[in-house]
Amino acid sequence: MQVYVAVIFAYGVSALNTTEEKATCPLGYFPCGNLTVCLPQPLHCNGIDDCGNQADEENCGDNNGWPHLFDKYFGLP
């Protein structure tokens, strides 16, 4: 019983002591996830892992079909 309590206590203490340093990026740049690196906005969602941790390729959405829909509703007749 004492071994389990020690393991849980040690894990809880280490979990409380973790800190993440986030980058504050200037206008036109975005942070690379939990890294302290900022990249230019055009590199976000460009299909290339510029950050090294895929953070710049997250939350990109699915843009397939948008040009077709745009032309259908807003294009020239």
N, CA, C, O and CB atoms as a CASP TS submission, in Angstrom:
PFRMAT TS
TARGET T0000
AUTHOR 0000-0000-0000
METHOD Language model
MODEL 1
PARENT N/A
ATOM      1  N   MET     1       0.819  -1.202   0.000  1.00  0.00           N
ATOM      2  CA  MET     1       0.000   0.000   0.000  1.00  0.00           C
ATOM      3  C   MET     1       0.860   1.261   0.000  1.00  0.00           C
ATOM      4  O   MET     1       0.535   2.221  -0.699  1.00  0.00           O
ATOM      5  CB  MET     1      -0.930   0.001   1.205  1.00  0.00           C
ATOM      6  N   GLN     2       1.933   1.281   0.757  1.00  0.00           N
ATOM      7  CA  GLN     2       2.784   2.463   0.833  1.00  0.00           C
ATOM      8  C   GLN     2       3.486   2.739  -0.492  1.00  0.00           C
ATOM      9  O   GLN     2       3.734   3.896  -0.829  1.00  0.00           O
ATOM     10  CB  GLN     2       3.811   2.297   1.939  1.00  0.00           C
ATOM     11  N   VAL     3       3.807   1.692  -1.244  1.00  0.00           N
ATOM     12  CA  VAL     3       4.478   1.869  -2.528  1.00  0.00           C
ATOM     13  C   VAL     3       3.563   2.606  -3.495  1.00  0.00           C
ATOM     14  O   VAL     3       4.004   3.516  -4.197  1.00  0.00           O
ATOM     15  CB  VAL     3       4.903   0.510  -3.116  1.00  0.00           C
ATOM     16  N   TYR     4       2.292   2.218  -3.536  1.00  0.00           N
ATOM     17  CA  TYR     4       1.353   2.871  -4.441  1.00  0.00           C
ATOM     18  C   TYR     4       1.155   4.341  -4.085  1.00  0.00           C
ATOM     19  O   TYR     4       1.076   5.188  -4.976  1.00  0.00           O
ATOM     20  CB  TYR     4       0.016   2.147  -4.417  1.00  0.00           C
ATOM     21  N   VAL     5       1.075   4.649  -2.802  1.00  0.00           N
ATOM     22  CA  VAL     5       0.899   6.035  -2.367  1.00  0.00           C
ATOM     23  C   VAL     5       2.109   6.868  -2.765  1.00  0.00           C
ATOM     24  O   VAL     5       1.954   8.011  -3.196  1.00  0.00           O
ATOM     25  CB  VAL     5       0.678   6.106  -0.842  1.00  0.00           C
ATOM     26  N   ALA     6       3.306   6.317  -2.629  1.00  0.00           N
ATOM     27  CA  ALA     6       4.525   7.041  -2.989  1.00  0.00           C
ATOM     28  C   ALA     6       4.568   7.313  -4.490  1.00  0.00           C
ATOM     29  O   ALA     6       4.963   8.399  -4.916  1.00  0.00           O
ATOM     30  CB  ALA     6       5.770   6.247  -2.557  1.00  0.00           C
ATOM     31  N   VAL     7       4.165   6.334  -5.287  1.00  0.00           N
ATOM     32  CA  VAL     7       4.169   6.508  -6.738  1.00  0.00           C
ATOM     33  C   VAL     7       3.159   7.575  -7.146  1.00  0.00           C
ATOM     34  O   VAL     7       3.462   8.434  -7.974  1.00  0.00           O
ATOM     35  CB  VAL     7       3.858   5.176  -7.446  1.00  0.00           C
ATOM     36  N   ILE     8       1.970   7.524  -6.573  1.00  0.00           N
ATOM     37  CA  ILE     8       0.941   8.514  -6.892  1.00  0.00           C
ATOM     38  C   ILE     8       1.394   9.902  -6.444  1.00  0.00           C
ATOM     39  O   ILE     8       1.213  10.874  -7.177  1.00  0.00           O
ATOM     40  CB  ILE     8      -0.404   8.143  -6.221  1.00  0.00           C
ATOM     41  N   PHE     9       1.976  10.006  -5.259  1.00  0.00           N
ATOM     42  CA  PHE     9       2.453  11.295  -4.761  1.00  0.00           C
ATOM     43  C   PHE     9       3.548  11.848  -5.662  1.00  0.00           C
ATOM     44  O   PHE     9       3.528  13.028  -6.009  1.00  0.00           O
ATOM     45  CB  PHE     9       2.969  11.160  -3.320  1.00  0.00           C
ATOM     46  N   ALA    10       4.496  11.013  -6.041  1.00  0.00           N
ATOM     47  CA  ALA    10       5.592  11.463  -6.906  1.00  0.00           C
ATOM     48  C   ALA    10       5.055  11.917  -8.259  1.00  0.00           C
ATOM     49  O   ALA    10       5.507  12.930  -8.793  1.00  0.00           O
ATOM     50  CB  ALA    10       6.631  10.338  -7.097  1.00  0.00           C
ATOM     51  N   TYR    11       4.109  11.191  -8.813  1.00  0.00           N
ATOM     52  CA  TYR    11       3.524  11.567 -10.099  1.00  0.00           C
ATOM     53  C   TYR    11       2.762  12.882  -9.977  1.00  0.00           C
ATOM     54  O   TYR    11       2.859  13.742 -10.852  1.00  0.00           O
ATOM     55  CB  TYR    11       2.590  10.456 -10.614  1.00  0.00           C
ATOM     56  N   GLY    12       2.010  13.038  -8.900  1.00  0.00           N
ATOM     57  CA  GLY    12       1.246  14.263  -8.705  1.00  0.00           C
ATOM     58  C   GLY    12       2.138  15.481  -8.568  1.00  0.00           C
ATOM     59  O   GLY    12       1.823  16.540  -9.110  1.00  0.00           O
ATOM     60  N   VAL    13       3.239  15.351  -7.858  1.00  0.00           N
ATOM     61  CA  VAL    13       4.168  16.463  -7.691  1.00  0.00           C
ATOM     62  C   VAL    13       4.820  16.814  -9.010  1.00  0.00           C
ATOM     63  O   VAL    13       4.944  17.994  -9.340  1.00  0.00           O
ATOM     64  CB  VAL    13       5.234  16.127  -6.650  1.00  0.00           C
ATOM     65  N   SER    14       5.242  15.810  -9.780  1.00  0.00           N
ATOM     66  CA  SER    14       5.877  16.106 -11.064  1.00  0.00           C
ATOM     67  C   SER    14       4.875  16.708 -12.040  1.00  0.00           C
ATOM     68  O   SER    14       5.242  17.543 -12.866  1.00  0.00           O
ATOM     69  CB  SER    14       6.497  14.837 -11.661  1.00  0.00           C
ATOM     70  N   ALA    15       3.619  16.297 -11.954  1.00  0.00           N
ATOM     71  CA  ALA    15       2.605  16.852 -12.850  1.00  0.00           C
ATOM     72  C   ALA    15       2.320  18.315 -12.510  1.00  0.00           C
ATOM     73  O   ALA    15       2.018  19.111 -13.399  1.00  0.00           O
ATOM     74  CB  ALA    15       1.309  16.026 -12.769  1.00  0.00           C
ATOM     75  N   LEU    16       2.413  18.670 -11.237  1.00  0.00           N
ATOM     76  CA  LEU    16       2.164  20.050 -10.842  1.00  0.00           C
ATOM     77  C   LEU    16       3.319  20.974 -11.199  1.00  0.00           C
ATOM     78  O   LEU    16       3.121  22.176 -11.376  1.00  0.00           O
ATOM     79  CB  LEU    16       1.896  20.121  -9.362  1.00  0.00           C
ATOM     80  N   ASN    17       4.516  20.423 -11.304  1.00  0.00           N
ATOM     81  CA  ASN    17       5.691  21.247 -11.559  1.00  0.00           C
ATOM     82  C   ASN    17       5.976  21.466 -13.034  1.00  0.00           C
ATOM     83  O   ASN    17       6.952  22.139 -13.368  1.00  0.00           O
ATOM     84  CB  ASN    17       6.880  20.628 -10.920  1.00  0.00           C
ATOM     85  N   THR    18       5.174  20.932 -13.914  1.00  0.00           N
ATOM     86  CA  THR    18       5.425  21.127 -15.339  1.00  0.00           C
ATOM     87  C   THR    18       4.947  22.509 -15.749  1.00  0.00           C
ATOM     88  O   THR    18       3.847  22.928 -15.391  1.00  0.00           O
ATOM     89  CB  THR    18       4.725  20.033 -16.185  1.00  0.00           C
ATOM     90  N   THR    19       5.775  23.206 -16.496  1.00  0.00           N
ATOM     91  CA  THR    19       5.397  24.523 -17.001  1.00  0.00           C
ATOM     92  C   THR    19       5.650  24.552 -18.498  1.00  0.00           C
ATOM     93  O   THR    19       6.632  24.000 -18.992  1.00  0.00           O
ATOM     94  CB  THR    19       6.186  25.660 -16.278  1.00  0.00           C
ATOM     95  N   GLU    20       4.764  25.192 -19.188  1.00  0.00           N
ATOM     96  CA  GLU    20       4.932  25.351 -20.626  1.00  0.00           C
ATOM     97  C   GLU    20       5.225  26.811 -20.914  1.00  0.00           C
ATOM     98  O   GLU    20       4.518  27.706 -20.453  1.00  0.00           O
ATOM     99  CB  GLU    20       3.672  24.870 -21.402  1.00  0.00           C
ATOM    100  N   GLU    21       6.252  27.029 -21.664  1.00  0.00           N
ATOM    101  CA  GLU    21       6.590  28.382 -22.073  1.00  0.00           C
ATOM    102  C   GLU    21       6.060  28.580 -23.485  1.00  0.00           C
ATOM    103  O   GLU    21       6.477  27.887 -24.413  1.00  0.00           O
ATOM    104  CB  GLU    21       8.134  28.639 -21.998  1.00  0.00           C
ATOM    105  N   LYS    22       5.149  29.518 -23.645  1.00  0.00           N
ATOM    106  CA  LYS    22       4.557  29.748 -24.957  1.00  0.00           C
ATOM    107  C   LYS    22       5.172  30.994 -25.579  1.00  0.00           C
ATOM    108  O   LYS    22       5.504  31.963 -24.897  1.00  0.00           O
ATOM    109  CB  LYS    22       3.019  29.890 -24.855  1.00  0.00           C
ATOM    110  N   ALA    23       5.307  30.933 -26.870  1.00  0.00           N
ATOM    111  CA  ALA    23       5.895  32.055 -27.596  1.00  0.00           C
ATOM    112  C   ALA    23       4.858  33.160 -27.775  1.00  0.00           C
ATOM    113  O   ALA    23       3.687  32.887 -28.040  1.00  0.00           O
ATOM    114  CB  ALA    23       6.440  31.594 -28.969  1.00  0.00           C
ATOM    115  N   THR    24       5.289  34.385 -27.630  1.00  0.00           N
ATOM    116  CA  THR    24       4.468  35.539 -27.962  1.00  0.00           C
ATOM    117  C   THR    24       4.961  36.035 -29.310  1.00  0.00           C
ATOM    118  O   THR    24       6.066  36.564 -29.430  1.00  0.00           O
ATOM    119  CB  THR    24       4.545  36.668 -26.853  1.00  0.00           C
ATOM    120  N   CYS    25       4.136  35.857 -30.304  1.00  0.00           N
ATOM    121  CA  CYS    25       4.564  36.133 -31.678  1.00  0.00           C
ATOM    122  C   CYS    25       4.087  37.510 -32.135  1.00  0.00           C
ATOM    123  O   CYS    25       3.005  37.955 -31.753  1.00  0.00           O
ATOM    124  CB  CYS    25       4.034  35.049 -32.632  1.00  0.00           C
ATOM    125  N   PRO    26       4.886  38.175 -32.943  1.00  0.00           N
ATOM    126  CA  PRO    26       4.462  39.467 -33.498  1.00  0.00           C
ATOM    127  C   PRO    26       3.374  39.274 -34.554  1.00  0.00           C
ATOM    128  O   PRO    26       3.117  38.156 -35.001  1.00  0.00           O
ATOM    129  CB  PRO    26       5.667  40.214 -34.110  1.00  0.00           C
ATOM    130  N   LEU    27       2.757  40.349 -34.932  1.00  0.00           N
ATOM    131  CA  LEU    27       1.709  40.329 -35.948  1.00  0.00           C
ATOM    132  C   LEU    27       2.248  39.722 -37.238  1.00  0.00           C
ATOM    133  O   LEU    27       3.322  40.094 -37.708  1.00  0.00           O
ATOM    134  CB  LEU    27       1.169  41.752 -36.205  1.00  0.00           C
ATOM    135  N   GLY    28       1.491  38.784 -37.804  1.00  0.00           N
ATOM    136  CA  GLY    28       1.908  38.131 -39.042  1.00  0.00           C
ATOM    137  C   GLY    28       2.674  36.846 -38.818  1.00  0.00           C
ATOM    138  O   GLY    28       3.127  36.217 -39.773  1.00  0.00           O
ATOM    139  N   TYR    29       2.826  36.445 -37.546  1.00  0.00           N
ATOM    140  CA  TYR    29       3.530  35.214 -37.194  1.00  0.00           C
ATOM    141  C   TYR    29       2.640  34.373 -36.301  1.00  0.00           C
ATOM    142  O   TYR    29       1.705  34.897 -35.695  1.00  0.00           O
ATOM    143  CB  TYR    29       4.880  35.519 -36.494  1.00  0.00           C
ATOM    144  N   PHE    30       2.910  33.078 -36.205  1.00  0.00           N
ATOM    145  CA  PHE    30       2.151  32.187 -35.341  1.00  0.00           C
ATOM    146  C   PHE    30       3.119  31.296 -34.564  1.00  0.00           C
ATOM    147  O   PHE    30       4.217  31.016 -35.044  1.00  0.00           O
ATOM    148  CB  PHE    30       1.153  31.331 -36.168  1.00  0.00           C
ATOM    149  N   PRO    31       2.717  30.839 -33.341  1.00  0.00           N
ATOM    150  CA  PRO    31       3.589  29.980 -32.543  1.00  0.00           C
ATOM    151  C   PRO    31       3.542  28.534 -33.020  1.00  0.00           C
ATOM    152  O   PRO    31       2.521  28.066 -33.524  1.00  0.00           O
ATOM    153  CB  PRO    31       3.199  30.053 -31.074  1.00  0.00           C
ATOM    154  N   CYS    32       4.652  27.837 -32.854  1.00  0.00           N
ATOM    155  CA  CYS    32       4.750  26.413 -33.209  1.00  0.00           C
ATOM    156  C   CYS    32       4.325  25.554 -32.024  1.00  0.00           C
ATOM    157  O   CYS    32       5.169  24.908 -31.402  1.00  0.00           O
ATOM    158  CB  CYS    32       6.196  26.047 -33.651  1.00  0.00           C
ATOM    159  N   GLY    33       3.053  25.535 -31.706  1.00  0.00           N
ATOM    160  CA  GLY    33       2.559  24.704 -30.614  1.00  0.00           C
ATOM    161  C   GLY    33       3.180  25.103 -29.292  1.00  0.00           C
ATOM    162  O   GLY    33       3.102  26.264 -28.891  1.00  0.00           O
ATOM    163  N   ASN    34       3.806  24.131 -28.600  1.00  0.00           N
ATOM    164  CA  ASN    34       4.397  24.409 -27.296  1.00  0.00           C
ATOM    165  C   ASN    34       5.862  24.827 -27.401  1.00  0.00           C
ATOM    166  O   ASN    34       6.537  24.934 -26.377  1.00  0.00           O
ATOM    167  CB  ASN    34       4.276  23.192 -26.406  1.00  0.00           C
ATOM    168  N   LEU    35       6.365  25.062 -28.593  1.00  0.00           N
ATOM    169  CA  LEU    35       7.739  25.528 -28.779  1.00  0.00           C
ATOM    170  C   LEU    35       7.773  27.049 -28.687  1.00  0.00           C
ATOM    171  O   LEU    35       6.754  27.712 -28.878  1.00  0.00           O
ATOM    172  CB  LEU    35       8.312  25.049 -30.143  1.00  0.00           C
ATOM    173  N   THR    36       8.934  27.589 -28.398  1.00  0.00           N
ATOM    174  CA  THR    36       9.071  29.045 -28.329  1.00  0.00           C
ATOM    175  C   THR    36       9.582  29.588 -29.657  1.00  0.00           C
ATOM    176  O   THR    36      10.512  30.394 -29.704  1.00  0.00           O
ATOM    177  CB  THR    36      10.021  29.452 -27.181  1.00  0.00           C
ATOM    178  N   VAL    37       8.957  29.129 -30.729  1.00  0.00           N
ATOM    179  CA  VAL    37       9.349  29.507 -32.085  1.00  0.00           C
ATOM    180  C   VAL    37       8.142  30.129 -32.780  1.00  0.00           C
ATOM    181  O   VAL    37       7.022  29.635 -32.651  1.00  0.00           O
ATOM    182  CB  VAL    37       9.884  28.273 -32.888  1.00  0.00           C
ATOM    183  N   CYS    38       8.372  31.205 -33.509  1.00  0.00           N
ATOM    184  CA  CYS    38       7.322  31.840 -34.303  1.00  0.00           C
ATOM    185  C   CYS    38       7.693  31.742 -35.777  1.00  0.00           C
ATOM    186  O   CYS    38       8.848  31.944 -36.153  1.00  0.00           O
ATOM    187  CB  CYS    38       7.115  33.329 -33.879  1.00  0.00           C
ATOM    188  N   LEU    39       6.712  31.433 -36.597  1.00  0.00           N
ATOM    189  CA  LEU    39       6.923  31.336 -38.041  1.00  0.00           C
ATOM    190  C   LEU    39       5.997  32.309 -38.762  1.00  0.00           C
ATOM    191  O   LEU    39       4.954  32.679 -38.222  1.00  0.00           O
ATOM    192  CB  LEU    39       6.684  29.887 -38.539  1.00  0.00           C
ATOM    193  N   PRO    40       6.360  32.729 -39.975  1.00  0.00           N
ATOM    194  CA  PRO    40       5.487  33.612 -40.757  1.00  0.00           C
ATOM    195  C   PRO    40       4.150  32.936 -41.081  1.00  0.00           C
ATOM    196  O   PRO    40       4.111  31.733 -41.339  1.00  0.00           O
ATOM    197  CB  PRO    40       6.189  34.036 -42.058  1.00  0.00           C
ATOM    198  N   GLN    41       3.076  33.692 -41.068  1.00  0.00           N
ATOM    199  CA  GLN    41       1.727  33.170 -41.292  1.00  0.00           C
ATOM    200  C   GLN    41       1.577  32.362 -42.583  1.00  0.00           C
ATOM    201  O   GLN    41       0.835  31.380 -42.573  1.00  0.00           O
ATOM    202  CB  GLN    41       0.754  34.307 -41.311  1.00  0.00           C
ATOM    203  N   PRO    42       2.237  32.715 -43.699  1.00  0.00           N
ATOM    204  CA  PRO    42       2.065  31.915 -44.918  1.00  0.00           C
ATOM    205  C   PRO    42       2.524  30.457 -44.789  1.00  0.00           C
ATOM    206  O   PRO    42       2.159  29.627 -45.621  1.00  0.00           O
ATOM    207  CB  PRO    42       2.816  32.561 -46.041  1.00  0.00           C
ATOM    208  N   LEU    43       3.313  30.133 -43.766  1.00  0.00           N
ATOM    209  CA  LEU    43       3.757  28.749 -43.576  1.00  0.00           C
ATOM    210  C   LEU    43       2.719  27.896 -42.856  1.00  0.00           C
ATOM    211  O   LEU    43       2.874  26.677 -42.777  1.00  0.00           O
ATOM    212  CB  LEU    43       5.058  28.726 -42.800  1.00  0.00           C
ATOM    213  N   HIS    44       1.650  28.525 -42.322  1.00  0.00           N
ATOM    214  CA  HIS    44       0.596  27.771 -41.637  1.00  0.00           C
ATOM    215  C   HIS    44      -0.270  27.051 -42.665  1.00  0.00           C
ATOM    216  O   HIS    44      -0.752  27.666 -43.617  1.00  0.00           O
ATOM    217  CB  HIS    44      -0.274  28.708 -40.752  1.00  0.00           C
ATOM    218  N   CYS    45      -0.465  25.759 -42.474  1.00  0.00           N
ATOM    219  CA  CYS    45      -1.319  24.931 -43.338  1.00  0.00           C
ATOM    220  C   CYS    45      -0.841  24.911 -44.786  1.00  0.00           C
ATOM    221  O   CYS    45      -1.655  24.954 -45.709  1.00  0.00           O
ATOM    222  CB  CYS    45      -2.751  25.432 -43.286  1.00  0.00           C
ATOM    223  N   ASN    46       0.461  24.848 -44.988  1.00  0.00           N
ATOM    224  CA  ASN    46       0.984  24.788 -46.356  1.00  0.00           C
ATOM    225  C   ASN    46       1.350  23.368 -46.776  1.00  0.00           C
ATOM    226  O   ASN    46       1.894  23.165 -47.861  1.00  0.00           O
ATOM    227  CB  ASN    46       2.201  25.686 -46.485  1.00  0.00           C
ATOM    228  N   GLY    47       1.055  22.376 -45.919  1.00  0.00           N
ATOM    229  CA  GLY    47       1.335  20.983 -46.250  1.00  0.00           C
ATOM    230  C   GLY    47       2.744  20.540 -45.918  1.00  0.00           C
ATOM    231  O   GLY    47       3.102  19.394 -46.188  1.00  0.00           O
ATOM    232  N   ILE    48       3.552  21.408 -45.343  1.00  0.00           N
ATOM    233  CA  ILE    48       4.935  21.086 -44.976  1.00  0.00           C
ATOM    234  C   ILE    48       5.088  21.294 -43.472  1.00  0.00           C
ATOM    235  O   ILE    48       4.640  22.306 -42.932  1.00  0.00           O
ATOM    236  CB  ILE    48       5.964  21.970 -45.778  1.00  0.00           C
ATOM    237  N   ASP    49       5.724  20.333 -42.796  1.00  0.00           N
ATOM    238  CA  ASP    49       5.950  20.427 -41.358  1.00  0.00           C
ATOM    239  C   ASP    49       7.106  21.389 -41.090  1.00  0.00           C
ATOM    240  O   ASP    49       8.252  20.964 -40.944  1.00  0.00           O
ATOM    241  CB  ASP    49       6.246  19.027 -40.749  1.00  0.00           C
ATOM    242  N   ASP    50       6.803  22.672 -41.027  1.00  0.00           N
ATOM    243  CA  ASP    50       7.832  23.689 -40.815  1.00  0.00           C
ATOM    244  C   ASP    50       8.261  23.785 -39.350  1.00  0.00           C
ATOM    245  O   ASP    50       9.395  24.173 -39.067  1.00  0.00           O
ATOM    246  CB  ASP    50       7.327  25.040 -41.290  1.00  0.00           C
ATOM    247  N   CYS    51       7.374  23.439 -38.416  1.00  0.00           N
ATOM    248  CA  CYS    51       7.695  23.518 -36.990  1.00  0.00           C
ATOM    249  C   CYS    51       8.513  22.321 -36.514  1.00  0.00           C
ATOM    250  O   CYS    51       9.277  22.440 -35.556  1.00  0.00           O
ATOM    251  CB  CYS    51       6.417  23.619 -36.176  1.00  0.00           C
ATOM    252  N   GLY    52       8.367  21.184 -37.161  1.00  0.00           N
ATOM    253  CA  GLY    52       9.043  19.976 -36.708  1.00  0.00           C
ATOM    254  C   GLY    52       8.194  19.141 -35.770  1.00  0.00           C
ATOM    255  O   GLY    52       8.587  18.030 -35.413  1.00  0.00           O
ATOM    256  N   ASN    53       7.024  19.652 -35.356  1.00  0.00           N
ATOM    257  CA  ASN    53       6.119  18.904 -34.487  1.00  0.00           C
ATOM    258  C   ASN    53       4.692  18.880 -35.039  1.00  0.00           C
ATOM    259  O   ASN    53       3.755  18.549 -34.313  1.00  0.00           O
ATOM    260  CB  ASN    53       6.125  19.505 -33.084  1.00  0.00           C
ATOM    261  N   GLN    54       4.524  19.224 -36.297  1.00  0.00           N
ATOM    262  CA  GLN    54       3.237  19.253 -37.010  1.00  0.00           C
ATOM    263  C   GLN    54       2.264  20.309 -36.484  1.00  0.00           C
ATOM    264  O   GLN    54       1.110  20.331 -36.910  1.00  0.00           O
ATOM    265  CB  GLN    54       2.584  17.900 -36.924  1.00  0.00           C
ATOM    266  N   ALA    55       2.695  21.182 -35.573  1.00  0.00           N
ATOM    267  CA  ALA    55       1.791  22.191 -35.018  1.00  0.00           C
ATOM    268  C   ALA    55       1.313  23.171 -36.081  1.00  0.00           C
ATOM    269  O   ALA    55       0.202  23.693 -35.987  1.00  0.00           O
ATOM    270  CB  ALA    55       2.477  22.948 -33.891  1.00  0.00           C
ATOM    271  N   ASP    56       2.135  23.424 -37.081  1.00  0.00           N
ATOM    272  CA  ASP    56       1.733  24.369 -38.129  1.00  0.00           C
ATOM    273  C   ASP    56       0.775  23.748 -39.132  1.00  0.00           C
ATOM    274  O   ASP    56       0.243  24.449 -39.993  1.00  0.00           O
ATOM    275  CB  ASP    56       2.956  24.891 -38.855  1.00  0.00           C
ATOM    276  N   GLU    57       0.547  22.452 -39.036  1.00  0.00           N
ATOM    277  CA  GLU    57      -0.379  21.772 -39.944  1.00  0.00           C
ATOM    278  C   GLU    57      -1.651  21.326 -39.217  1.00  0.00           C
ATOM    279  O   GLU    57      -2.440  20.567 -39.780  1.00  0.00           O
ATOM    280  CB  GLU    57       0.306  20.562 -40.589  1.00  0.00           C
ATOM    281  N   GLU    58      -1.863  21.781 -37.981  1.00  0.00           N
ATOM    282  CA  GLU    58      -3.066  21.447 -37.223  1.00  0.00           C
ATOM    283  C   GLU    58      -4.127  22.525 -37.426  1.00  0.00           C
ATOM    284  O   GLU    58      -3.809  23.671 -37.744  1.00  0.00           O
ATOM    285  CB  GLU    58      -2.739  21.286 -35.722  1.00  0.00           C
ATOM    286  N   ASN    59      -5.386  22.149 -37.240  1.00  0.00           N
ATOM    287  CA  ASN    59      -6.527  23.067 -37.350  1.00  0.00           C
ATOM    288  C   ASN    59      -6.588  23.767 -38.703  1.00  0.00           C
ATOM    289  O   ASN    59      -6.896  24.955 -38.788  1.00  0.00           O
ATOM    290  CB  ASN    59      -6.462  24.107 -36.248  1.00  0.00           C
ATOM    291  N   CYS    60      -6.294  23.024 -39.742  1.00  0.00           N
ATOM    292  CA  CYS    60      -6.308  23.605 -41.083  1.00  0.00           C
ATOM    293  C   CYS    60      -7.670  23.488 -41.747  1.00  0.00           C
ATOM    294  O   CYS    60      -7.996  24.292 -42.621  1.00  0.00           O
ATOM    295  CB  CYS    60      -5.264  22.938 -41.948  1.00  0.00           C
ATOM    296  N   GLY    61      -8.452  22.532 -41.363  1.00  0.00           N
ATOM    297  CA  GLY    61      -9.743  22.346 -41.987  1.00  0.00           C
ATOM    298  C   GLY    61      -9.622  21.650 -43.330  1.00  0.00           C
ATOM    299  O   GLY    61      -8.520  21.366 -43.799  1.00  0.00           O
ATOM    300  N   ASP    62     -10.747  21.382 -43.934  1.00  0.00           N
ATOM    301  CA  ASP    62     -10.791  20.714 -45.227  1.00  0.00           C
ATOM    302  C   ASP    62     -11.251  21.730 -46.260  1.00  0.00           C
ATOM    303  O   ASP    62     -12.406  22.157 -46.249  1.00  0.00           O
ATOM    304  CB  ASP    62     -11.734  19.465 -45.198  1.00  0.00           C
ATOM    305  N   ASN    63     -10.364  22.108 -47.134  1.00  0.00           N
ATOM    306  CA  ASN    63     -10.689  23.107 -48.153  1.00  0.00           C
ATOM    307  C   ASN    63     -11.024  22.494 -49.503  1.00  0.00           C
ATOM    308  O   ASN    63     -11.155  23.220 -50.488  1.00  0.00           O
ATOM    309  CB  ASN    63      -9.543  24.061 -48.312  1.00  0.00           C
ATOM    310  N   ASN    64     -11.166  21.188 -49.571  1.00  0.00           N
ATOM    311  CA  ASN    64     -11.491  20.530 -50.835  1.00  0.00           C
ATOM    312  C   ASN    64     -12.870  20.961 -51.309  1.00  0.00           C
ATOM    313  O   ASN    64     -13.829  20.920 -50.537  1.00  0.00           O
ATOM    314  CB  ASN    64     -11.429  18.997 -50.686  1.00  0.00           C
ATOM    315  N   GLY    65     -12.980  21.365 -52.539  1.00  0.00           N
ATOM    316  CA  GLY    65     -14.265  21.718 -53.116  1.00  0.00           C
ATOM    317  C   GLY    65     -14.629  23.184 -53.036  1.00  0.00           C
ATOM    318  O   GLY    65     -15.575  23.609 -53.699  1.00  0.00           O
ATOM    319  N   TRP    66     -13.913  23.977 -52.247  1.00  0.00           N
ATOM    320  CA  TRP    66     -14.253  25.385 -52.116  1.00  0.00           C
ATOM    321  C   TRP    66     -14.149  26.153 -53.428  1.00  0.00           C
ATOM    322  O   TRP    66     -15.042  26.946 -53.727  1.00  0.00           O
ATOM    323  CB  TRP    66     -13.368  26.021 -51.095  1.00  0.00           C
ATOM    324  N   PRO    67     -13.104  25.956 -54.222  1.00  0.00           N
ATOM    325  CA  PRO    67     -13.071  26.700 -55.496  1.00  0.00           C
ATOM    326  C   PRO    67     -14.280  26.402 -56.380  1.00  0.00           C
ATOM    327  O   PRO    67     -14.809  27.301 -57.033  1.00  0.00           O
ATOM    328  CB  PRO    67     -11.793  26.370 -56.261  1.00  0.00           C
ATOM    329  N   HIS    68     -14.720  25.140 -56.403  1.00  0.00           N
ATOM    330  CA  HIS    68     -15.881  24.758 -57.199  1.00  0.00           C
ATOM    331  C   HIS    68     -17.138  25.465 -56.686  1.00  0.00           C
ATOM    332  O   HIS    68     -17.911  26.008 -57.474  1.00  0.00           O
ATOM    333  CB  HIS    68     -16.074  23.229 -57.170  1.00  0.00           C
ATOM    334  N   LEU    69     -17.342  25.457 -55.365  1.00  0.00           N
ATOM    335  CA  LEU    69     -18.523  26.110 -54.803  1.00  0.00           C
ATOM    336  C   LEU    69     -18.471  27.622 -55.006  1.00  0.00           C
ATOM    337  O   LEU    69     -19.494  28.247 -55.289  1.00  0.00           O
ATOM    338  CB  LEU    69     -18.649  25.787 -53.314  1.00  0.00           C
ATOM    339  N   PHE    70     -17.305  28.201 -54.866  1.00  0.00           N
ATOM    340  CA  PHE    70     -17.174  29.643 -55.068  1.00  0.00           C
ATOM    341  C   PHE    70     -17.544  30.015 -56.502  1.00  0.00           C
ATOM    342  O   PHE    70     -18.289  30.968 -56.733  1.00  0.00           O
ATOM    343  CB  PHE    70     -15.737  30.109 -54.747  1.00  0.00           C
ATOM    344  N   ASP    71     -17.019  29.256 -57.458  1.00  0.00           N
ATOM    345  CA  ASP    71     -17.336  29.528 -58.862  1.00  0.00           C
ATOM    346  C   ASP    71     -18.817  29.315 -59.152  1.00  0.00           C
ATOM    347  O   ASP    71     -19.412  30.054 -59.936  1.00  0.00           O
ATOM    348  CB  ASP    71     -16.496  28.640 -59.775  1.00  0.00           C
ATOM    349  N   LYS    72     -19.411  28.300 -58.517  1.00  0.00           N
ATOM    350  CA  LYS    72     -20.812  27.987 -58.763  1.00  0.00           C
ATOM    351  C   LYS    72     -21.724  29.126 -58.303  1.00  0.00           C
ATOM    352  O   LYS    72     -22.664  29.489 -59.010  1.00  0.00           O
ATOM    353  CB  LYS    72     -21.194  26.687 -58.057  1.00  0.00           C
ATOM    354  N   TYR    73     -21.454  29.686 -57.132  1.00  0.00           N
ATOM    355  CA  TYR    73     -22.354  30.691 -56.572  1.00  0.00           C
ATOM    356  C   TYR    73     -21.929  32.136 -56.842  1.00  0.00           C
ATOM    357  O   TYR    73     -22.770  33.036 -56.845  1.00  0.00           O
ATOM    358  CB  TYR    73     -22.465  30.483 -55.102  1.00  0.00           C
ATOM    359  N   PHE    74     -20.637  32.364 -57.066  1.00  0.00           N
ATOM    360  CA  PHE    74     -20.170  33.740 -57.217  1.00  0.00           C
ATOM    361  C   PHE    74     -19.429  33.990 -58.525  1.00  0.00           C
ATOM    362  O   PHE    74     -19.003  35.114 -58.793  1.00  0.00           O
ATOM    363  CB  PHE    74     -19.280  34.096 -56.070  1.00  0.00           C
ATOM    364  N   GLY    75     -19.274  32.959 -59.331  1.00  0.00           N
ATOM    365  CA  GLY    75     -18.543  33.102 -60.586  1.00  0.00           C
ATOM    366  C   GLY    75     -19.361  33.793 -61.667  1.00  0.00           C
ATOM    367  O   GLY    75     -20.546  34.078 -61.493  1.00  0.00           O
ATOM    368  N   LEU    76     -18.716  34.046 -62.755  1.00  0.00           N
ATOM    369  CA  LEU    76     -19.400  34.677 -63.884  1.00  0.00           C
ATOM    370  C   LEU    76     -20.346  33.676 -64.546  1.00  0.00           C
ATOM    371  O   LEU    76     -20.050  32.482 -64.581  1.00  0.00           O
ATOM    372  CB  LEU    76     -18.377  35.218 -64.913  1.00  0.00           C
ATOM    373  N   PRO    77     -21.475  34.145 -65.070  1.00  0.00           N
ATOM    374  CA  PRO    77     -22.445  33.226 -65.704  1.00  0.00           C
ATOM    375  C   PRO    77     -21.946  32.623 -66.999  1.00  0.00           C
ATOM    376  O   PRO    77     -22.656  31.840 -67.629  1.00  0.00           O
ATOM    377  CB  PRO    77     -23.737  33.946 -65.973  1.00  0.00           C
TER
END
